Amino acid sequence: MHELSILEGMIQGIQEEALAAGFARVVQVRLEVGKLSGAEVEALRFAFEAVSQDTLAEGASLDILELPGTGLCQDCGAQVEIEARFDLCPACGEGFVTVTGGTELRIKDIDVEEA
């Protein structure tokens, strides 16, 4: 489960920023997770609860904004939503679709309580 190591890094960064800025605790974390990121949303939720223990983010809520996979068909030029890498173009049924979005896995923002 690579989600655990991803969230460990994110929590470490959040903790360092919160301590440096003098925040008392993190109340909410919002993540953007693309359909094509390779991360499982439910695994991220589970990992967040586990790795936030004994940090300033313990007890914080996790809000995940799921972003669709998007691409550009090299044959028909359509901007399309795709479910997986290497999908055929849903507009023309042909072609190579270049991924243009949905690979995101990042912290969008956090809500904190000041000390």
N, C-alpha and C positions, 0 to 999 in steps of 0.2 A: 504494500500500500504506500505508494509514493506521496499520497496526500498528507500523510503524517509528517514527512520531512519538509514538505512545502509549507505546511502550517507552522511547523517549528521555527522555520526561518522568518515567516511573517510575524509571528508572535514575538520573536526576539527583537525584530526591528521596531515593532509597535512599542514594546516595553522600553527600549532604549530611547526612542523619541519622547515617550510620555515622561520618563524620568528626567530627561534633559530639559523638558519644557515645564517641569514641576507639576504635572497633573497628578491628582490623587488616585484616579482609576479610569479605566476605559469602560464606557457604558455600552457602546455598540460599534461593531465593525461591519462595514459594507464591502463585499467583494464583487468584482465583475468576473464571471466565469464563462468563457466561450464554449460553445458546443463542441468545437474542434480542439479544445485545449488538452484533452486527454485526462482531465480530472473528473472524478465522480462527485457530484454535488453532495450526496448523502455521506460519502466517505469524508468529505471536507467538514461537514457538520460534526460528525463523530470525532474527527481529529481535532477540531477547534476546541471542543469541550475538554478533551484529554490534555492538550498541550497548554491550554490557558490556565490550568490549575497552578496555584501558587505564584501567579503573576498579577500585574495590574489589570489584566483583562479577564481575570477569573469572574465568572458570573455575567460577563458581557453577552449581549445578544449578537447573533451572527445573521446578517441579512445578505442573501446571495442573489445577485441580479444575473440571470442566465441570458447570455447573448447568443443569437443564432449564428450558425455557420453561413457565410456568404462567399460568393465567388463571381468571377467574370468568365463567361464562356468564350473560349478562343475561336469558336466557329461562328456563332450567331451574334456575339457581342452583348448578350443579355446579362444583366446583373441578377443573380439568382440566390435563393437560400438553398443550402445543401445540408444533408444530414451527416455526411462523412467525406473525408478526403477522397479524391479520385472518383467521386460520383459523376455520372454522366449528367449533362445539362438537363434540368427538368423542363426547360423551355423548348428545346429542339430535339432532345433525346440523343444527341450526338455529343461530340466534342470533349475537349479537355477543359476543365474548369479550374482556373487559377484561384486559389483561396485569397480572399481579400479581407475577411473578418471572421471572428469566432475563435481565434486562438488565444484570446486574452485570459489571463489569470493574474489579477492584481487587486490591490487594496484600492477601492474607490475613495473611501474616507472613513474617518472614525469620529465618534462622539465621546467626549471625555468629561470628567468632573474635575474642576480645578481644586487644588489643595487649599 
